[in-house]
Amino acid sequence: MKSYRKELWFEAQQRREFFNITGQVATCLRESGIREGLILVNAMHITASVFINDDESGLHHDFEVWLEGLAPEKPYERYRHNGYEDNGDAHLKRTIMGREVVVAVTNGALDLGPWEQIFYGEFDGMRRKRVLVKIIGE
């Protein structure tokens, strides 16, 4: 069995932003040479997420509105975590959206459903953060 590891780096220009990273993950898969196996993609920061869903702007807006309703950014004093930081909401949003995804690799390709895409979700942006891509298989 072979393994492959790579870090992808992102710097959101806003506090919250979604990035479609499906192409970058597919590039990692090609670089790995693995044809059958599993690929793990996970956010390496506790205020960011990796998830699978549709690449549709209306849905992304709905995520933003829904998440903000569940864990509003302000008022900052709402969160006990916000003693030295102002990102208590970002931690909660990450918990809701998830840390990672695992995707099957079949015949050297990501084995995704018809509309499925892989996203990096940033909830406390404007600084560099990374995503780990780990592939195992043959």
Secondary structure by P-SEA (a helix, b strand, c coil): cbbbbbbbbbbbccccccccaaaaaaaaaaaacccbbbbbbbbcccccbbbbbbccaaaaaaaaaaaaaacccccccccccccccccaaaaaaaaaaccbbbbbbccccccccccbbbbbbbccccbbbbbbbbbbcc
